[in-house]
Amino acid sequence: MKRIKHLLLLLSFASLSIPTLAQYVPEAMEIDTDSVVVDSIEGFDMDFKVSLDSLRLLVEQNPQDGKAWLNLAGAYWYQDADTTLFEQALQKCVSLLSAANSDDMERACRLVKFGFSGNKRIELLKTMLQRLPQNVIIKNGLAQAYYEENDYDMAEYYDSINYEYIRTHHAEDYVEALTDAAERVTSVEDSIKISTGMRNYRAWKRIKLAYDISDGNYGTVFLLADSYMKLAAYGNSIYASENEARIKAGLMPIDFTQALVDSAFTVILAEELGNEVDIPLFFFKEGKELGASTVRAIENYILQKIKSKPQEPQWHYYEGMFLMLCNRSKEALPHLEAAYEQRPNEDLAFVLIYGYYRMRQWGKSIELVNKLIQEQKGDERDLVESYNLLCKLYGAQGNYEAAIKAVNKCIKIGKKIDWYGLSMAYELRAMTYILQGQGKNAQLNSKALADLQIAFEASEDFYKRQMMAVWYGWLLDQPHKALPARSDSLSLQANWRTFALKIDVTISVANIIAQYFWGDAAQARQDMDEVLANDPNNEYFFEIAGFYALQGETAKAIEALRQGIKNGDYWFAGLRDLPWLSSLKGNPDYEDLLK
């Protein structure tokens, strides 16, 4: 399935709210520094099955052999041995390795980078750099060490030295250092002594160099196009002197914002990056945050393409998706319809369904899903997801009987093919029963309780299971039929309170709501205020709003809803029919959200 289809199908997945478009950027387009380090550590040129006793014996027999100490340190790390033993072995290794052992020193650097912290890491890396003062990998590790200690100026100092060295010493091994440096310089807004525009310029230069020396590596291609987009807003100020020179020479100035956006598209189109359906999710994901001038330049580029190539549906699709990501769904819809009319395939159908959903044109979205279902007959893996989505659309329309029929078909097919999303389908049906009956119908509540039990047993997501436990406990306080007795460890009936109140590392929204219902309500209120202040876009915004509405905090409840739905990625049925929001009915501000 294409990613845009999965995005739409998440309308029918766990919890009442769904993640935003930006969260569905393909993972392959991101560089994870930590994973690179782990890969490097696990790639040691040794057999980790060799016993630690053998490695210890080797260093006892050869106490001045730095590589032997390195292998022992690597084995300690790999086998998660005592931290002190690991650190002692690695420090001994560093003290013995010389400049002639550059490969071993780089391997040691990666262990230091990942296994040490604070000043201890910095001092050890400095020792290594004294022996190999030009080594890019060690300087990259040192820059990261300073960065993690919030010394951004020192991090930038080493990153800048690395860049100048790599300019004249091209090697593909240096790509990681360049992309790491680009990420560091753009990730700190106020604590580094250079402007935002210059930070983006430096990031672009580093990524461009990484692209050049990697011979157009797939990952660096995406990063390069993205860096053009992010630099575009600052283009005219960065290149102001060049335009001044052009004007003095009697030449027309260049719109560098437009030129940089054009360059981004040139890279995107020349490299044929991924599936064209995915491209807007990566390059337009930040929409309004790109700046007004960049938004205009992107739209200008696409509209020129639509004008010059009216029969190519990709340009209508790009324009439609770009406008939706900028929360301009009404303007987006004609372009999405044009793209689908020119190329009526499944990918563009799901994009158009999403467009109709954003505009609350439930009938059109349902009609198109039903059309797809007819075309998917015989392909049960597509059908199960389409019925899942159809349930949400009928729910948004308020037709709960049809919604239940759709999710029933989803579950029936899902059980037959052992579908990965089956637990979420049961949770979806449970929530649909709750919305339909408003928690007042004993028969529907009993069905919801049974579905939550099944979903809880099948789910592997700790936080989603916690929220299921909260809803289960709440339903037990509402009218319901007698439940079959269960006392095993997976029984929500026996353990819902314990599970809902359990804190795993940090307090969760489910913990707080459980505290309100069955614990310390005053403390719950304080905790929720803190959660909302720190994370106003929390995915459980419906439940958070319900938490405040149940306490009569109407203004806070409505603000939580307004903040949560602003990107358009939510289940409308939850906004309209969540029982915890019933006190908001008739409030003009709440009713405005339903329009």
PAKOLDREN-57164 format. One line per field, with one value per residue (C-alpha): residue in one letter; z, y, x; residue number from 0. Coordinates in nm, 3 decimals, always signed. Each point is the difference from the previous one (the first is absolute). Example, Ala and Ser with C-alpha at 12.3 -4.5 7.8 and 13.67 -1.06 7.14 Angstrom:
% PAKOLDREN-57164
residuo a	s
up +0.780	-0.066
north -0.450	+0.344
east +1.230	+0.137
num 0	1
This chain:
% PAKOLDREN-57164
residuo m	k	r	i	k	h	l	l	l	l	l	s	f	a	s	l	s	i	p	t	l	a	q	y	v	p	e	a	m	e	i	d	t	d	s	v	v	v	d	s	i	e	g	f	d	m	d	f	k	v	s	l	d	s	l	r	l	l	v	e	q	n	p	q	d	g	k	a	w	l	n	l	a	g	a	y	w	y	q	d	a	d	t	t	l	f	e	q	a	l	q	k	c	v	s	l	l	s	a	a	n	s	d	d	m	e	r	a	c	r	l	v	k	f	g	f	s	g	n	k	r	i	e	l	l	k	t	m	l	q	r	l	p	q	n	v	i	i	k	n	g	l	a	q	a	y	y	e	e	n	d	y	d	m	a	e	y	y	d	s	i	n	y	e	y	i	r	t	h	h	a	e	d	y	v	e	a	l	t	d	a	a	e	r	v	t	s	v	e	d	s	i	k	i	s	t	g	m	r	n	y	r	a	w	k	r	i	k	l	a	y	d	i	s	d	g	n	y	g	t	v	f	l	l	a	d	s	y	m	k	l	a	a	y	g	n	s	i	y	a	s	e	n	e	a	r	i	k	a	g	l	m	p	i	d	f	t	q	a	l	v	d	s	a	f	t	v	i	l	a	e	e	l	g	n	e	v	d	i	p	l	f	f	f	k	e	g	k	e	l	g	a	s	t	v	r	a	i	e	n	y	i	l	q	k	i	k	s	k	p	q	e	p	q	w	h	y	y	e	g	m	f	l	m	l	c	n	r	s	k	e	a	l	p	h	l	e	a	a	y	e	q	r	p	n	e	d	l	a	f	v	l	i	y	g	y	y	r	m	r	q	w	g	k	s	i	e	l	v	n	k	l	i	q	e	q	k	g	d	e	r	d	l	v	e	s	y	n	l	l	c	k	l	y	g	a	q	g	n	y	e	a	a	i	k	a	v	n	k	c	i	k	i	g	k	k	i	d	w	y	g	l	s	m	a	y	e	l	r	a	m	t	y	i	l	q	g	q	g	k	n	a	q	l	n	s	k	a	l	a	d	l	q	i	a	f	e	a	s	e	d	f	y	k	r	q	m	m	a	v	w	y	g	w	l	l	d	q	p	h	k	a	l	p	a	r	s	d	s	l	s	l	q	a	n	w	r	t	f	a	l	k	i	d	v	t	i	s	v	a	n	i	i	a	q	y	f	w	g	d	a	a	q	a	r	q	d	m	d	e	v	l	a	n	d	p	n	n	e	y	f	f	e	i	a	g	f	y	a	l	q	g	e	t	a	k	a	i	e	a	l	r	q	g	i	k	n	g	d	y	w	f	a	g	l	r	d	l	p	w	l	s	s	l	k	g	n	p	d	y	e	d	l	l	k
up +0.000	-0.071	+0.296	-0.077	+0.022	+0.341	+0.107	-0.084	+0.155	+0.326	+0.020	+0.121	+0.232	+0.374	+0.209	-0.114	-0.136	-0.275	-0.066	-0.239	-0.354	+0.102	+0.210	-0.305	-0.177	-0.131	+0.249	-0.274	-0.058	+0.348	+0.128	+0.348	+0.138	+0.289	-0.230	-0.209	+0.315	+0.116	-0.343	+0.014	+0.346	-0.093	-0.312	+0.191	-0.179	+0.264	+0.102	+0.303	+0.075	+0.128	+0.377	+0.218	+0.184	-0.322	-0.065	+0.357	-0.030	-0.321	+0.165	+0.297	-0.239	-0.211	+0.239	-0.246	-0.293	-0.056	-0.249	+0.251	+0.253	-0.271	-0.077	+0.369	+0.035	-0.304	+0.147	+0.333	-0.186	-0.220	+0.294	+0.219	+0.265	+0.306	-0.098	+0.201	-0.178	-0.339	+0.081	+0.142	-0.306	-0.240	+0.188	+0.000	-0.373	-0.071	+0.209	-0.209	-0.355	-0.213	-0.312	-0.203	+0.122	-0.160	-0.083	+0.354	+0.135	-0.202	+0.131	+0.352	-0.073	-0.083	+0.326	+0.193	-0.179	+0.089	+0.332	+0.185	+0.093	+0.145	+0.054	+0.012	-0.363	-0.107	+0.163	-0.145	-0.350	+0.041	+0.086	-0.316	-0.207	+0.122	-0.169	-0.316	-0.025	-0.350	+0.065	-0.111	+0.192	+0.331	-0.054	-0.084	+0.325	+0.191	-0.160	+0.103	+0.353	+0.037	-0.160	+0.254	+0.278	-0.146	-0.107	-0.350	-0.091	+0.060	-0.194	-0.292	+0.030	-0.062	-0.267	-0.189	+0.016	-0.132	-0.289	-0.114	+0.016	-0.189	-0.278	-0.110	+0.119	-0.153	+0.143	+0.024	+0.361	+0.085	-0.104	+0.351	+0.152	-0.246	+0.048	+0.378	-0.011	-0.216	+0.246	+0.298	-0.144	-0.091	+0.316	+0.245	-0.042	+0.261	+0.159	-0.289	-0.101	-0.367	-0.165	-0.103	-0.365	+0.034	+0.190	-0.286	-0.248	+0.182	+0.018	-0.375	-0.077	+0.211	-0.153	-0.351	+0.068	+0.141	-0.316	-0.223	+0.171	+0.035	-0.374	+0.052	+0.279	+0.037	+0.352	-0.080	-0.301	+0.226	+0.248	-0.276	-0.141	+0.351	+0.079	-0.312	+0.123	+0.349	-0.128	-0.251	+0.249	+0.070	-0.356	-0.085	+0.318	-0.023	-0.361	+0.036	-0.101	-0.324	-0.091	+0.084	-0.240	-0.270	+0.037	-0.023	-0.317	-0.148	+0.039	+0.145	+0.358	+0.061	+0.225	+0.196	+0.194	-0.326	-0.132	+0.306	-0.016	-0.372	+0.090	+0.255	-0.262	-0.250	+0.243	+0.081	-0.364	-0.131	+0.257	-0.023	+0.376	+0.123	-0.095	-0.105	+0.248	+0.289	-0.113	+0.142	+0.337	+0.024	-0.179	+0.085	+0.349	+0.173	-0.224	+0.175	+0.203	-0.322	-0.008	-0.217	-0.272	-0.034	-0.008	-0.284	-0.186	+0.033	-0.118	-0.285	-0.119	+0.011	-0.166	-0.282	-0.051	-0.001	-0.264	-0.220	+0.055	+0.064	-0.083	+0.267	+0.312	+0.236	-0.002	+0.099	+0.269	+0.128	+0.010	+0.176	+0.262	+0.052	+0.061	+0.240	+0.195	+0.026	+0.133	-0.319	-0.068	-0.189	-0.258	-0.008	-0.090	-0.369	-0.062	+0.167	-0.204	-0.318	+0.084	+0.064	-0.315	-0.207	+0.178	+0.183	+0.193	+0.361	+0.129	-0.126	+0.106	+0.361	-0.026	-0.129	+0.276	+0.250	-0.172	+0.024	+0.363	+0.080	-0.153	+0.188	-0.323	+0.154	-0.280	-0.271	+0.204	+0.078	-0.365	-0.110	+0.264	-0.105	-0.361	+0.104	+0.192	-0.318	-0.184	+0.280	+0.001	+0.032	+0.167	+0.366	+0.134	-0.176	+0.092	+0.372	+0.011	-0.215	+0.228	+0.296	-0.155	-0.102	+0.364	+0.092	-0.289	+0.087	+0.362	-0.106	-0.194	+0.311	-0.159	+0.276	-0.120	-0.331	+0.186	+0.208	-0.311	-0.164	+0.295	+0.039	-0.358	+0.080	+0.304	-0.185	-0.282	+0.244	+0.202	-0.320	-0.125	+0.343	-0.060	+0.200	+0.084	+0.154	+0.355	-0.124	-0.183	+0.322	+0.179	-0.281	+0.035	+0.376	-0.037	-0.267	+0.244	+0.265	-0.233	-0.126	+0.345	+0.181	+0.280	+0.095	-0.188	+0.203	-0.303	-0.197	+0.308	+0.050	-0.360	+0.041	+0.316	-0.182	-0.293	+0.228	+0.171	-0.337	-0.118	+0.328	-0.025	-0.362	+0.025	+0.059	+0.060	+0.373	-0.014	-0.224	+0.233	+0.291	-0.172	-0.072	+0.372	+0.082	-0.236	+0.135	+0.357	-0.096	-0.176	+0.312	+0.177	-0.271	-0.066	-0.133	+0.006	+0.230	-0.120	-0.004	+0.296	-0.080	+0.237	-0.216	-0.052	-0.338	+0.132	-0.011	+0.224	+0.276	-0.071	-0.179	+0.297	+0.063	-0.364	-0.051	+0.301	-0.080	-0.089	-0.256	+0.014	-0.035	+0.092	-0.286	-0.087	+0.086	+0.345	+0.069	-0.106	+0.208	+0.299	-0.055	-0.012	+0.266	+0.188	+0.091	-0.214	+0.113	-0.090	-0.332	-0.084	+0.074	-0.204	-0.301	+0.002	-0.019	-0.279	-0.207	+0.054	-0.113	-0.282	-0.137	-0.301	+0.204	-0.209	+0.270	-0.028	-0.005	+0.333	+0.140	-0.105	+0.155	+0.323	+0.028	-0.118	+0.270	+0.259	-0.149	-0.143	-0.326	-0.129	+0.052	-0.160	-0.310	-0.031	+0.017	-0.279	-0.210	+0.030	-0.075	-0.310	-0.166	-0.242	-0.105	+0.097	+0.240	+0.017	-0.029	+0.177	+0.313	-0.012	-0.027	+0.212	+0.265	+0.321	+0.211	-0.216	+0.047	+0.234	-0.290	-0.206	-0.076	+0.074	-0.299	-0.011	+0.003	-0.260	-0.225	+0.001	-0.136	-0.296
north +0.000	+0.350	+0.228	+0.243	-0.290	-0.094	+0.361	-0.011	-0.339	+0.137	+0.189	-0.334	-0.107	+0.016	+0.300	+0.262	+0.230	-0.083	+0.119	+0.286	-0.032	+0.100	-0.312	-0.222	+0.106	-0.318	-0.122	-0.066	+0.374	+0.068	-0.055	-0.150	+0.071	-0.241	-0.290	+0.069	-0.014	-0.325	-0.154	+0.103	-0.146	-0.327	-0.017	-0.055	-0.231	-0.268	-0.290	+0.103	-0.364	-0.016	-0.027	+0.297	-0.225	-0.048	+0.374	+0.073	-0.257	+0.166	+0.342	-0.161	-0.158	+0.317	+0.291	+0.257	-0.114	+0.280	-0.204	-0.284	+0.250	+0.140	-0.345	-0.060	+0.335	-0.083	-0.338	+0.162	+0.245	-0.263	-0.230	+0.287	-0.068	+0.212	+0.366	+0.040	-0.293	+0.141	+0.348	-0.128	-0.217	+0.283	+0.254	-0.243	-0.055	+0.375	+0.044	-0.263	+0.064	+0.221	+0.208	-0.304	-0.180	+0.242	-0.264	-0.135	+0.356	+0.072	-0.316	+0.107	+0.346	-0.150	-0.194	+0.314	+0.202	-0.246	-0.141	+0.309	+0.331	+0.340	+0.127	-0.354	-0.049	+0.341	-0.049	-0.348	+0.124	+0.291	-0.249	-0.193	+0.318	+0.095	-0.314	+0.039	+0.379	-0.019	-0.295	+0.084	-0.276	+0.099	+0.369	-0.097	-0.194	+0.295	+0.241	-0.228	-0.026	+0.380	+0.029	-0.238	+0.207	+0.308	+0.158	+0.077	+0.242	-0.262	-0.255	+0.242	+0.072	-0.364	-0.042	+0.301	-0.138	-0.333	+0.167	+0.188	-0.317	-0.213	+0.260	-0.098	-0.362	-0.169	-0.340	-0.169	-0.093	+0.369	+0.023	-0.080	+0.279	+0.253	-0.100	-0.010	+0.351	+0.126	-0.138	+0.154	+0.349	+0.022	-0.158	+0.279	+0.327	+0.241	-0.140	+0.028	+0.332	+0.002	+0.097	-0.248	+0.078	-0.064	-0.322	-0.127	+0.114	-0.195	-0.305	+0.021	+0.027	-0.305	-0.208	+0.112	-0.116	-0.330	-0.042	+0.070	-0.243	-0.274	+0.000	+0.082	-0.247	-0.048	+0.141	+0.307	+0.077	+0.043	+0.204	+0.226	+0.075	+0.063	+0.234	+0.206	+0.036	+0.106	+0.248	+0.158	+0.241	+0.154	-0.009	+0.366	+0.116	-0.258	+0.097	+0.374	+0.103	-0.196	+0.182	+0.335	-0.083	-0.100	+0.326	+0.203	-0.190	+0.088	-0.354	-0.110	-0.130	-0.367	-0.122	-0.243	-0.135	-0.114	-0.121	-0.218	-0.148	-0.069	-0.175	-0.217	-0.112	-0.059	-0.242	-0.168	-0.052	-0.090	-0.273	-0.140	-0.018	-0.275	-0.013	+0.335	-0.050	+0.014	+0.308	+0.269	-0.174	+0.062	+0.328	+0.187	-0.142	+0.324	+0.207	+0.330	-0.030	+0.037	+0.370	+0.199	+0.072	-0.369	-0.100	+0.246	-0.129	-0.364	+0.080	+0.212	-0.286	-0.255	+0.230	+0.070	-0.376	-0.041	+0.272	-0.146	-0.369	-0.011	-0.371	-0.112	-0.083	+0.010	+0.380	+0.028	-0.257	+0.195	+0.322	-0.167	-0.165	+0.318	+0.202	-0.261	-0.002	+0.377	-0.051	+0.136	-0.302	+0.186	+0.120	-0.342	-0.203	+0.104	-0.095	-0.339	-0.063	+0.095	-0.233	-0.291	+0.072	-0.014	-0.305	-0.191	-0.240	-0.118	+0.235	+0.314	-0.131	-0.015	+0.348	+0.130	-0.185	+0.180	+0.330	-0.063	-0.100	+0.323	+0.194	-0.216	-0.121	-0.337	-0.116	+0.045	-0.168	-0.296	-0.031	-0.013	-0.258	-0.220	+0.031	-0.115	-0.292	-0.118	+0.021	-0.183	-0.310	-0.297	+0.197	-0.052	+0.193	+0.313	-0.068	-0.032	+0.345	+0.160	-0.130	+0.130	+0.346	-0.025	-0.048	+0.332	+0.180	-0.131	+0.094	+0.354	+0.013	-0.112	-0.326	-0.233	-0.302	+0.012	+0.065	-0.317	-0.205	+0.126	-0.078	-0.341	-0.082	+0.131	-0.228	-0.302	+0.034	+0.096	-0.319	-0.204	+0.146	+0.056	+0.377	+0.201	+0.270	-0.228	+0.132	+0.355	-0.109	-0.141	+0.322	+0.197	-0.201	+0.050	+0.377	+0.002	-0.172	+0.258	+0.295	-0.154	-0.059	+0.292	-0.243	-0.028	-0.315	-0.317	-0.228	+0.216	+0.052	-0.376	-0.049	+0.275	-0.166	-0.332	+0.165	+0.194	-0.326	-0.157	+0.311	+0.021	-0.360	+0.040	+0.342	+0.042	+0.377	+0.074	+0.347	-0.101	-0.292	+0.245	+0.215	-0.312	-0.078	+0.351	-0.033	-0.349	+0.127	+0.291	-0.235	-0.217	+0.306	+0.031	-0.230	-0.340	-0.364	-0.251	-0.101	-0.353	-0.029	+0.005	+0.035	-0.075	+0.249	+0.116	+0.062	+0.364	-0.085	-0.098	+0.234	+0.313	+0.233	-0.125	+0.029	+0.343	+0.144	-0.162	+0.251	-0.115	+0.242	+0.312	+0.079	-0.038	+0.160	-0.332	+0.002	+0.348	-0.073	-0.318	+0.206	+0.239	-0.278	-0.235	+0.176	+0.349	+0.235	+0.315	-0.144	-0.119	+0.353	+0.136	-0.275	+0.054	+0.374	-0.079	-0.257	+0.242	+0.283	-0.219	-0.178	+0.202	-0.235	-0.321	-0.273	-0.067	+0.350	-0.128	-0.176	+0.304	+0.226	-0.246	+0.005	+0.377	-0.005	-0.252	+0.249	+0.293	+0.160	+0.089	+0.249	-0.240	-0.284	+0.202	+0.132	-0.356	-0.099	+0.305	-0.069	-0.369	+0.028	+0.292	-0.223	-0.185	-0.346	-0.127	-0.207	+0.237	-0.247	+0.036	+0.378	-0.017	-0.301	-0.075	-0.044	+0.192	+0.308	-0.001	+0.302	+0.211	-0.046	+0.337	+0.197	+0.234	-0.052	-0.377	+0.008	+0.207	-0.287	-0.229	+0.223
east +0.000	+0.113	+0.069	-0.282	-0.244	+0.137	-0.040	-0.368	-0.049	+0.136	-0.328	-0.131	+0.280	+0.050	-0.108	-0.243	+0.268	+0.248	+0.356	+0.070	+0.127	+0.351	+0.030	-0.032	+0.317	+0.163	+0.259	+0.252	+0.020	+0.137	+0.353	+0.022	+0.347	-0.041	-0.089	+0.310	+0.212	-0.157	+0.053	+0.364	+0.046	-0.164	+0.214	+0.326	+0.243	-0.023	-0.216	-0.203	-0.063	+0.357	-0.028	+0.083	+0.245	+0.198	+0.008	+0.105	+0.276	+0.116	+0.042	+0.175	+0.249	+0.029	-0.067	+0.144	-0.216	-0.252	-0.203	-0.039	-0.140	-0.228	-0.138	-0.059	-0.179	-0.213	-0.091	-0.091	-0.225	-0.158	-0.073	-0.125	+0.264	+0.076	+0.043	+0.319	+0.166	-0.102	+0.132	+0.328	+0.066	-0.080	+0.211	+0.292	-0.050	+0.009	+0.314	+0.182	-0.118	+0.225	-0.054	+0.106	-0.313	-0.249	-0.263	+0.004	-0.009	-0.314	-0.164	+0.091	-0.142	-0.338	+0.000	+0.096	-0.266	-0.272	+0.123	+0.128	-0.160	+0.084	+0.353	+0.139	-0.102	+0.132	+0.341	+0.043	-0.086	+0.242	+0.274	-0.077	-0.004	+0.348	+0.131	-0.208	-0.060	-0.152	-0.230	-0.352	-0.176	+0.158	-0.082	-0.358	-0.021	+0.145	-0.247	-0.288	+0.139	+0.010	-0.344	-0.151	+0.158	-0.174	+0.329	-0.126	+0.277	+0.271	-0.204	-0.021	+0.373	+0.091	-0.269	+0.138	+0.356	-0.126	-0.181	+0.309	+0.209	-0.254	-0.024	+0.351	+0.001	-0.303	-0.092	-0.337	+0.080	-0.042	-0.367	-0.122	+0.210	-0.142	-0.363	+0.045	+0.148	-0.287	-0.252	+0.179	+0.028	-0.370	-0.142	+0.087	-0.187	+0.129	+0.313	+0.242	+0.154	-0.104	-0.327	-0.268	+0.064	+0.373	-0.063	-0.216	+0.264	+0.271	-0.225	-0.065	+0.374	+0.076	-0.275	+0.098	+0.356	-0.131	-0.209	+0.301	+0.236	-0.263	-0.073	-0.366	-0.071	-0.377	-0.010	+0.211	-0.220	-0.301	+0.201	+0.131	-0.345	-0.130	+0.291	-0.079	-0.358	+0.107	+0.257	-0.239	-0.161	+0.343	+0.131	-0.043	+0.174	+0.282	+0.072	-0.076	+0.353	-0.028	-0.320	+0.161	+0.281	-0.249	-0.192	+0.323	+0.084	-0.340	-0.137	-0.331	+0.019	-0.073	-0.279	+0.215	-0.297	-0.155	+0.336	+0.060	-0.350	+0.054	+0.327	-0.179	-0.250	+0.280	+0.165	-0.332	-0.096	+0.344	+0.054	-0.355	-0.018	-0.229	-0.366	-0.143	-0.284	+0.250	+0.192	-0.233	-0.002	+0.373	+0.065	-0.320	-0.054	+0.093	-0.225	-0.058	+0.322	+0.203	-0.086	-0.240	+0.257	+0.090	-0.365	-0.060	+0.305	-0.109	-0.350	+0.132	+0.222	-0.282	-0.256	+0.245	+0.032	-0.379	-0.021	+0.274	-0.087	-0.377	-0.026	+0.249	-0.207	+0.298	+0.000	-0.365	+0.074	+0.302	-0.200	-0.292	+0.220	+0.202	-0.315	-0.137	+0.324	-0.038	-0.356	-0.156	-0.219	-0.273	+0.254	+0.163	-0.307	-0.037	+0.364	-0.041	-0.315	+0.185	+0.289	-0.237	-0.200	+0.319	+0.139	-0.278	+0.222	-0.017	+0.270	-0.167	-0.341	+0.115	+0.148	-0.333	-0.187	+0.219	-0.075	-0.374	+0.044	+0.183	-0.290	-0.254	-0.154	-0.081	-0.229	+0.263	+0.271	-0.228	-0.100	+0.363	+0.096	-0.292	+0.116	+0.347	-0.148	-0.171	+0.332	+0.182	-0.220	+0.232	+0.279	-0.082	+0.300	-0.121	-0.363	+0.066	+0.160	-0.269	-0.277	+0.198	+0.005	-0.365	-0.099	+0.160	-0.163	-0.346	+0.067	+0.090	-0.326	-0.189	-0.117	+0.114	-0.195	+0.187	+0.326	-0.046	-0.081	+0.319	+0.226	-0.167	+0.107	+0.348	+0.029	-0.141	+0.255	+0.277	-0.047	+0.007	+0.330	+0.159	+0.012	+0.256	-0.257	-0.261	+0.045	-0.055	-0.314	-0.145	+0.088	-0.162	-0.320	+0.002	+0.035	-0.272	-0.238	+0.091	-0.062	-0.324	-0.145	+0.164	+0.084	-0.368	-0.101	+0.067	+0.002	+0.245	+0.218	+0.022	+0.107	+0.262	+0.135	+0.038	+0.181	+0.234	+0.097	+0.091	+0.184	+0.193	+0.119	+0.112	+0.166	+0.374	-0.011	+0.028	-0.156	-0.289	-0.072	-0.004	-0.259	-0.208	+0.016	-0.126	-0.296	-0.070	-0.005	-0.225	-0.244	-0.022	-0.144	-0.268	-0.299	+0.112	-0.095	+0.167	+0.346	+0.143	+0.239	+0.374	+0.292	+0.305	+0.284	-0.134	-0.349	-0.098	-0.292	+0.243	+0.292	-0.123	+0.059	+0.355	+0.092	-0.158	+0.183	+0.337	+0.273	+0.257	+0.299	-0.217	-0.357	-0.249	-0.333	-0.167	+0.169	-0.130	-0.357	+0.004	+0.119	-0.291	-0.258	+0.139	+0.280	+0.119	-0.211	+0.182	+0.340	-0.141	-0.107	+0.348	+0.167	-0.227	+0.069	+0.372	-0.044	-0.206	+0.249	+0.290	-0.183	-0.294	-0.019	-0.033	-0.163	-0.261	-0.143	-0.359	+0.048	+0.183	-0.287	-0.244	+0.200	-0.047	-0.362	-0.094	+0.129	-0.190	+0.316	-0.172	+0.256	+0.291	-0.191	-0.084	+0.355	+0.136	-0.240	+0.083	+0.371	-0.044	-0.216	+0.176	+0.191	-0.315	+0.126	-0.265	-0.320	-0.294	-0.230	+0.214	-0.023	-0.378	-0.097	+0.264	-0.203	+0.251	-0.065	-0.378	+0.008	+0.132	-0.316	-0.156	+0.316	+0.050	+0.377	-0.041	-0.276	+0.228	+0.249	-0.273	-0.080
num 0	1	2	3	4	5	6	7	8	9	10	11	12	13	14	15	16	17	18	19	20	21	22	23	24	25	26	27	28	29	30	31	32	33	34	35	36	37	38	39	40	41	42	43	44	45	46	47	48	49	50	51	52	53	54	55	56	57	58	59	60	61	62	63	64	65	66	67	68	69	70	71	72	73	74	75	76	77	78	79	80	81	82	83	84	85	86	87	88	89	90	91	92	93	94	95	96	97	98	99	100	101	102	103	104	105	106	107	108	109	110	111	112	113	114	115	116	117	118	119	120	121	122	123	124	125	126	127	128	129	130	131	132	133	134	135	136	137	138	139	140	141	142	143	144	145	146	147	148	149	150	151	152	153	154	155	156	157	158	159	160	161	162	163	164	165	166	167	168	169	170	171	172	173	174	175	176	177	178	179	180	181	182	183	184	185	186	187	188	189	190	191	192	193	194	195	196	197	198	199	200	201	202	203	204	205	206	207	208	209	210	211	212	213	214	215	216	217	218	219	220	221	222	223	224	225	226	227	228	229	230	231	232	233	234	235	236	237	238	239	240	241	242	243	244	245	246	247	248	249	250	251	252	253	254	255	256	257	258	259	260	261	262	263	264	265	266	267	268	269	270	271	272	273	274	275	276	277	278	279	280	281	282	283	284	285	286	287	288	289	290	291	292	293	294	295	296	297	298	299	300	301	302	303	304	305	306	307	308	309	310	311	312	313	314	315	316	317	318	319	320	321	322	323	324	325	326	327	328	329	330	331	332	333	334	335	336	337	338	339	340	341	342	343	344	345	346	347	348	349	350	351	352	353	354	355	356	357	358	359	360	361	362	363	364	365	366	367	368	369	370	371	372	373	374	375	376	377	378	379	380	381	382	383	384	385	386	387	388	389	390	391	392	393	394	395	396	397	398	399	400	401	402	403	404	405	406	407	408	409	410	411	412	413	414	415	416	417	418	419	420	421	422	423	424	425	426	427	428	429	430	431	432	433	434	435	436	437	438	439	440	441	442	443	444	445	446	447	448	449	450	451	452	453	454	455	456	457	458	459	460	461	462	463	464	465	466	467	468	469	470	471	472	473	474	475	476	477	478	479	480	481	482	483	484	485	486	487	488	489	490	491	492	493	494	495	496	497	498	499	500	501	502	503	504	505	506	507	508	509	510	511	512	513	514	515	516	517	518	519	520	521	522	523	524	525	526	527	528	529	530	531	532	533	534	535	536	537	538	539	540	541	542	543	544	545	546	547	548	549	550	551	552	553	554	555	556	557	558	559	560	561	562	563	564	565	566	567	568	569	570	571	572	573	574	575	576	577	578	579	580	581	582	583	584	585	586	587	588	589	590	591	592	593	594
